[in-house]
Amino acid sequence: MRVLSIGYILREAWRGLTRARISSFAAIGIIAFMLVLLGIVGYIFNLVNCTFAGVSNQLEIIVYLNDNLKAEERKSLKDNITSIEGVKEVVYIPKNEAWKRFKETFKGNKLVLEIIGENPLPDSFEIKLIDRNYMNYVSEALRDMPGIKDIDVPLDIANRLNSLIKWVEIGGTLVILVFIGVSLFIISNVIRLSFVSRIRELEIMQLVGATGIFIRGPFILEGVLCGFFGGIIGAMVFNALVYLFNRYILSSFPLFSTATNFNPFTSSLGLVLFGMMVGGIGSAIFLERHLKR
Amino acid sequence: MIEFRNVTKYYGNGVLALEDVSFKVEKGEFVFIVGPTGMGKTTLLKLIYREELPTKGKVIVGGVDITRLRSYQVALLRRRLGIVFQDFKLLPNRTVYENVAFAMEVLGYSKKEIRNRVGRVLDIVGLLHKSNCYPNELSGGEQQRTSIARALVNNPPILIADEPTGNLDMATSWEIMEFLKRINSRGTTIVMATHNKEIVNAMRQRVIGLYNGRIVRDEYNGSYE
């Protein structure tokens, strides 16, 4: 009976899908379209988020060293700094190097260079962090270390970026939630509409005394299959679009292309699973409305 | 086999469909429910296959008070009933064979068993040679015979027929009645709603007359009026 009913459900679902070809194709097409849109919204969100995160993670703390620091003192200070939690890399910038960079920066501005004259810059360390959230912690830890003249923490920029990222995250999550809601609504209705011609089938099933799984099984599975095929097509189109976008558009904006954690496999899997879930929900709504008692 | 005890049925909109209806149908009987349109015939049948619940009273089928059934028990009840409608209720995108087989598939029968029984029942209604036709390729009589085959395929002890000849011409109606008579003679209890005078008068079976939701007569060997 078990095996029989599984065979029956598979057979009926497939039959339903292939018999009403036009409405099945329409449903699958619309599901694919909605999933592509959903994927694009998610991708843009991811891109913006990663860009901000990338920029903020490039922020560095600069530590200016006392002028009379011996080489071994400098070495042990560097080791101490490196051992602070959250520090990724410590780079020593000798005063000559710093002066060279300064002059490079103000190359066009002779006046500034003339006024300053001699190299006033001290030796320094550039401290790169694992991520921006360590900014406060690391700057606190640096405060009491010997041999440090001054610390330059871009805390203000970091805080501003942090709050910006927070808003982008909230806004992006909201947009995605709304979009998930909209596609849920549209896809489940498309499934429901593609089933309308089959209300009579449902009626006859009930009249001959079919029970639960025999009525629901094929319809739910058919909805899930619609979602599955829509998901496969949607994922393919979406990935093709992402590929083209990365290749022809994103590559001309180096700021953006730095770091996206976009993964074609997981996002495709997500789209397919979402399609299947919503397809099933659409079928369930249809059954809920048209099954008596 | 079927018993109505003081059944009253109001619909949600306050329309009175049946009022204090009581009768008993014994096993193997052939009963006509007659009366003008809108007098409660269809409601009475719907109460038997539990499409509707009575507002008051009891409906007993096969010794069970079906007003108290849970939904899965309703399914079990319906497996013991064959139901035939005026509009046939065939699935347009399935062949004659598939339409009849459908009633067995949804109950989980094996393919082999389905093949055997559908073949036999299509033979009884004389449609074996049209097994692969779709409903729109059939005449009205053939469509109704298909729906009778579907109603009979699970060997129900009771057959409910709601105006089964309502969409058919007289000759075809007689053909259908011949089938029903033959099925009845093999022991199946039949309750049939109709307003076809000639059929009722010629069959000389039990006749229950409804008027404004009440039973106005109940005669054995009865006629339409």
Chai-1 contact restraints between the chains, C-beta under 6 A:
chainA,res_idxA,chainB,res_idxB,connection_type,confidence,min_distance_angstrom,max_distance_angstrom,comment,restraint_id
A,M1,B,G108,contact,1.0,0.0,6.0,A-B,restraint_1
A,L4,B,G108,contact,1.0,0.0,6.0,A-B,restraint_2
A,S5,B,G108,contact,1.0,0.0,6.0,A-B,restraint_3
A,Y8,B,E105,contact,1.0,0.0,6.0,A-B,restraint_4
A,R19,B,N93,contact,1.0,0.0,6.0,A-B,restraint_5
A,E201,B,L91,contact,1.0,0.0,6.0,A-B,restraint_6
A,I204,B,K89,contact,1.0,0.0,6.0,A-B,restraint_7
A,M205,B,V106,contact,1.0,0.0,6.0,A-B,restraint_8
A,L207,B,I83,contact,1.0,0.0,6.0,A-B,restraint_9
A,V208,B,A103,contact,1.0,0.0,6.0,A-B,restraint_10
A,G209,B,A75,contact,1.0,0.0,6.0,A-B,restraint_11
A,G209,B,R78,contact,1.0,0.0,6.0,A-B,restraint_12
A,G209,B,R79,contact,1.0,0.0,6.0,A-B,restraint_13
A,A210,B,V106,contact,1.0,0.0,6.0,A-B,restraint_14
A,T211,B,Y72,contact,1.0,0.0,6.0,A-B,restraint_15
A,T211,B,A75,contact,1.0,0.0,6.0,A-B,restraint_16
A,F214,B,V106,contact,1.0,0.0,6.0,A-B,restraint_17
A,R293,B,S71,contact,1.0,0.0,6.0,A-B,restraint_18
